[in-house]
Amino acid sequence: MEVEYKYDRTKDIECLLTKGKTSYNSSHTTKAYEQLVISKGENPTENDTDQFITEYLLDNSIDTETWRAKFQEEWTRVSSEYQKRAEAIFGVTLPPTITGFLTINQRCPYSIKNNYFYIAVPTASPNRFALHELWHFYTWYGVGENEQERLGKERYNALKESLTVLLNIECSDLLGDGVVDAGYPQHQELRAEIVAFWETNKDIKALWEHFAGR
């Protein structure tokens, strides 16, 4: 599996318009979307957003190609080791290529169906985004496929988001110096319980069934 970072203006517009205002896990508006509304007014169009992004990149001296290359270099540094550890835990491999789309939005969704995730630009810790989002892919293919239907969207979402706490145990050296996967406030209790379970039984399927069955 390889991550290929790209900047695509159409995808950036889509991310800002669909995930800038709110999302399933967070009701707050992102900084970029707030600035978009200030600049272009409520209910901005795709054309409004395109113009805003051009202005935003210029005003903040963001060269997307420079950042794309930096993210690619950082991923290459940890790619082999991360995949080795994740595959050992989940027992699966991911599709050959997954795209990481750069976005000015501070909220970064992903699509397992379409093999991509978003990554905020600029960021000093690109591998934190990559490892987190790819952990969701491993979760889906390793233990989660069809589980959303069985558990319901809310429970599945809580489990897959909380499961990224294991990155702090199994991949702490790959996240970056002093970088941790913090998770959402509403999942902190479940994340702590997952850590406690993992300390006694490092079997991802057993862990999943234990918490899914509650």
C-alpha positions in Angstrom: 0.0 0.0 0.0 1.2 3.4 -0.9 -0.1 6.9 0.1 0.0 9.3 -2.8 -0.4 12.9 -1.7 -2.1 15.3 -4.1 -3.6 18.8 -4.2 -6.9 19.0 -6.1 -8.8 22.2 -6.0 -12.1 20.5 -6.6 -11.6 18.2 -3.6 -10.5 21.1 -1.4 -13.7 23.0 -2.3 -15.7 19.8 -1.5 -14.1 19.3 1.8 -14.6 22.9 2.9 -18.2 23.1 1.9 -19.3 19.7 3.2 -17.2 19.4 6.4 -16.3 23.0 7.3 -19.5 23.9 9.0 -20.0 20.8 11.1 -19.4 17.0 11.1 -20.7 13.9 12.8 -18.1 14.0 15.6 -17.9 17.8 16.1 -20.5 20.6 15.9 -18.0 23.4 15.8 -17.2 25.4 12.6 -13.6 25.2 11.4 -11.5 28.3 11.2 -11.2 28.2 7.4 -15.0 27.9 7.0 -15.6 30.8 9.4 -13.2 32.9 7.3 -15.0 31.7 4.1 -18.3 33.0 5.5 -16.8 36.3 6.6 -15.4 36.8 3.1 -18.2 35.4 0.9 -21.3 35.4 3.1 -23.6 32.6 4.3 -24.2 29.6 2.0 -21.1 30.2 -0.2 -21.2 28.6 -3.6 -18.5 26.5 -5.2 -17.3 29.5 -7.2 -17.2 31.6 -4.0 -15.2 28.9 -2.3 -12.8 28.6 -5.2 -12.0 32.3 -5.0 -11.6 32.2 -1.3 -9.2 29.3 -1.4 -7.0 31.2 -3.9 -7.0 34.2 -1.6 -6.4 32.1 1.5 -3.4 30.3 -0.1 -1.9 33.6 -1.1 -2.5 35.4 2.1 -1.0 32.6 4.2 1.9 32.0 1.8 0.9 28.3 1.3 2.5 26.6 -1.6 0.6 23.4 -2.0 3.3 21.6 -4.0 5.9 22.3 -1.3 3.6 20.9 1.3 2.7 18.0 -0.9 6.3 17.0 -1.3 7.0 17.4 2.5 4.0 15.2 3.4 5.2 12.6 0.8 8.7 12.6 2.3 7.4 12.3 5.8 5.2 9.3 4.9 8.0 7.5 3.1 10.0 7.7 6.3 7.5 5.6 8.3 5.5 3.8 5.6 7.1 0.3 5.7 7.3 0.1 9.5 3.7 1.4 10.0 2.3 -1.1 7.6 4.3 -3.9 9.1 2.9 -3.1 12.6 -0.7 -2.4 11.4 -0.9 -5.6 9.3 0.4 -7.7 12.2 -2.4 -6.2 14.4 -5.3 -6.4 12.0 -4.2 -9.3 9.8 -5.1 -7.4 6.5 -3.4 -5.3 3.9 -4.9 -2.2 2.4 -5.6 -1.3 -1.3 -2.4 -0.7 -3.4 -2.9 3.1 -3.5 -4.7 5.5 -1.1 -4.7 9.2 -1.9 -4.1 11.9 0.6 -5.8 15.1 -0.6 -4.5 18.4 0.9 -7.1 20.8 2.2 -7.1 24.2 3.9 -9.9 22.9 6.0 -9.0 21.9 9.6 -11.5 19.0 9.5 -10.3 16.0 7.5 -12.8 13.3 6.5 -12.0 10.1 4.6 -13.6 7.7 2.2 -12.8 4.0 2.4 -15.0 3.4 -0.7 -13.0 5.8 -2.8 -9.6 5.2 -1.2 -8.8 8.7 0.0 -8.4 10.8 3.1 -7.9 14.5 3.6 -4.9 16.2 5.4 -4.9 19.8 6.6 -2.3 22.2 5.2 -0.2 23.5 6.7 0.6 21.1 9.5 3.8 20.2 11.3 2.7 16.6 11.9 1.5 15.1 8.7 2.0 11.5 9.9 -0.4 12.0 12.7 -3.1 12.6 10.1 -2.0 9.7 7.9 -1.6 7.1 10.6 -4.9 8.1 12.2 -6.9 8.0 9.0 -5.3 4.8 7.7 -6.0 3.2 11.1 -9.7 3.6 10.2 -9.0 1.8 6.9 -7.3 -1.1 8.8 -10.2 -1.2 11.3 -12.7 -1.4 8.5 -11.0 -4.2 6.6 -9.8 -6.0 9.7 -12.8 -6.0 12.0 -15.3 -3.5 10.9 -16.7 -4.3 7.5 -20.5 -4.8 7.9 -20.3 -3.9 11.6 -21.9 -0.5 11.1 -25.1 -2.2 10.1 -24.9 -4.6 13.1 -23.9 -2.1 15.7 -25.5 1.1 14.4 -23.7 4.2 13.1 -23.2 5.8 16.5 -21.7 2.7 18.2 -19.5 1.8 15.3 -18.3 5.4 15.0 -17.4 5.6 18.7 -15.4 2.3 18.5 -13.5 3.1 15.4 -12.6 6.6 16.6 -11.6 5.3 20.0 -9.5 2.5 18.5 -7.0 5.0 17.3 -5.7 5.4 20.9 -3.7 2.2 20.1 -1.5 4.4 17.9 -0.1 5.9 21.1 1.0 2.4 22.2 2.0 0.6 19.0 3.1 3.5 16.8 4.2 6.3 19.2 7.6 6.6 17.6 6.0 7.0 14.1 3.6 9.8 15.0 6.4 12.3 15.5 8.2 13.7 18.6 5.8 14.6 21.3 2.8 13.9 19.0 -0.2 11.9 20.3 -3.5 10.8 18.9 -5.8 12.7 21.3 -9.2 11.7 20.0 -12.5 13.4 20.6 -13.6 14.5 24.1 -16.7 12.3 24.0 -14.6 9.2 23.5 -12.1 9.6 26.3 -13.6 7.1 28.7 -13.9 4.4 26.0 -10.3 5.1 24.8 -9.1 4.5 28.4 -11.0 1.2 28.6 -9.5 0.1 25.3 -6.0 0.8 26.6 -6.7 -1.2 29.7 -8.0 -4.2 27.7 -5.0 -4.0 25.2 -2.6 -4.2 28.1 -3.9 -7.6 29.0 -4.9 -9.0 25.6 -3.4 -7.8 22.3 -5.9 -9.5 20.1 -7.8 -6.9 18.0 -10.7 -9.2 17.2 -11.2 -10.1 20.9 -11.0 -6.4 21.8 -13.5 -5.5 19.1 -16.0 -8.1 20.2 -15.6 -7.2 23.8 -16.6 -3.6 23.3 -19.0 -4.2 20.4 -21.0 -6.6 22.5 -21.6 -4.1 25.4 
